Amino acid sequence: MTTVLMVDDNPADIDDMNKILTKAGFFTLTQPDGIHILDFLRENSADLIMLDLVMPKINGIEVLREIKVEFPDIPVIMCSAAGLEQVVALALRVGAAGYVVKPYHEQELLDSIRKVTGKK
């Protein structure tokens, strides 16, 4: 079973994504921010990370940079209500494997995950 770590400060967004992913057969883990993400990943295995772009204290791009240094093989899909081309381009340059715009649409979210993981 594929484990997806969802990192988002908005409980409603976590809940929406969790419903879609568990219904599709994914196992989910959650973190409310990226502050202690490296410690969390050292103790918990994840096959994929869904990472919010806009969070208090540390933004998703900075969290992505940290993840890619220590866990370069874990794919990260960025998530944000802002679908700005410049932000998407920056996330991809930093190492994101994909980008999903909120609010989540079930098929789009699942297609993005399957494209990155290669799992149907």
C-alpha positions in Angstrom: 0.0 0.0 0.0 1.3 3.4 -0.9 1.9 5.8 2.0 1.2 9.5 1.3 2.3 12.1 3.8 0.1 15.2 3.6 1.7 18.4 4.9 -0.8 21.3 5.2 -1.8 23.8 7.9 -5.5 23.8 6.8 -7.4 21.0 8.5 -10.2 21.2 5.9 -7.7 20.7 3.0 -6.2 17.7 4.9 -9.7 16.3 5.4 -10.6 16.7 1.7 -7.4 15.1 0.5 -7.6 12.3 3.1 -11.1 11.3 2.0 -10.0 11.1 -1.6 -6.8 9.2 -0.9 -8.2 6.7 1.6 -11.1 6.0 -0.8 -8.6 5.2 -3.5 -6.7 2.8 -1.3 -3.8 5.0 -0.1 -2.5 5.0 3.5 -2.2 8.6 4.8 -0.1 10.4 7.3 -0.4 14.1 8.2 1.7 16.9 9.5 0.3 20.4 10.1 3.5 22.2 8.9 7.0 21.6 7.7 8.9 22.7 10.7 9.8 19.2 12.0 9.3 17.4 8.7 12.8 15.9 8.5 12.5 14.4 12.0 9.1 13.0 11.1 10.5 11.4 7.9 13.4 9.9 9.8 10.8 8.1 12.0 8.0 7.4 9.4 8.2 6.0 5.9 6.4 7.8 3.1 6.2 6.9 -0.6 5.0 10.4 -1.6 4.6 13.8 0.0 1.7 16.2 -0.8 3.1 19.5 0.4 1.2 22.8 0.7 2.9 25.8 -0.7 1.6 28.5 1.7 2.1 27.7 5.4 2.9 29.9 8.4 6.5 29.9 9.8 8.1 28.1 6.8 6.7 28.0 3.2 6.5 24.9 1.1 9.4 25.8 -1.2 11.7 25.9 1.8 10.3 22.6 3.1 10.8 21.1 -0.3 14.4 22.2 -0.4 15.0 20.5 3.0 13.3 17.3 2.0 15.3 17.1 -1.3 18.6 17.3 0.5 18.0 14.5 2.9 15.3 12.4 1.1 15.9 13.1 -2.6 14.1 9.9 -3.7 10.7 10.7 -2.1 8.6 12.4 -4.7 6.9 15.6 -3.6 3.7 17.1 -5.2 3.1 20.7 -4.3 -0.4 21.9 -3.5 -1.8 25.4 -3.4 -4.8 27.5 -4.2 -2.4 29.7 -6.2 -1.9 28.2 -9.6 0.6 30.9 -10.7 2.9 29.8 -13.4 6.0 31.4 -11.7 5.3 29.5 -8.5 4.7 26.2 -10.3 8.0 26.7 -12.3 9.9 27.5 -9.1 8.5 24.4 -7.3 9.5 22.2 -10.3 13.0 23.7 -10.4 13.5 23.1 -6.7 12.5 19.4 -7.2 8.8 19.0 -7.0 7.5 16.1 -9.1 4.2 17.8 -9.8 1.7 20.5 -8.7 -2.0 20.3 -7.8 -4.2 23.3 -7.5 -6.8 23.5 -4.7 -9.6 22.9 -4.2 -8.9 19.3 -4.9 -10.7 17.6 -7.7 -10.6 13.8 -7.1 -9.6 12.7 -10.6 -7.0 15.4 -11.0 -5.4 14.6 -7.6 -5.4 10.9 -8.3 -4.0 11.3 -11.8 -1.2 13.5 -10.4 -0.3 10.9 -7.8 -0.4 8.0 -10.3 1.7 9.9 -12.7 4.4 10.4 -10.1 4.2 7.0 -8.4 3.5 4.9 -11.5 0.8 3.1 -9.5 -2.7 2.6 -10.7 
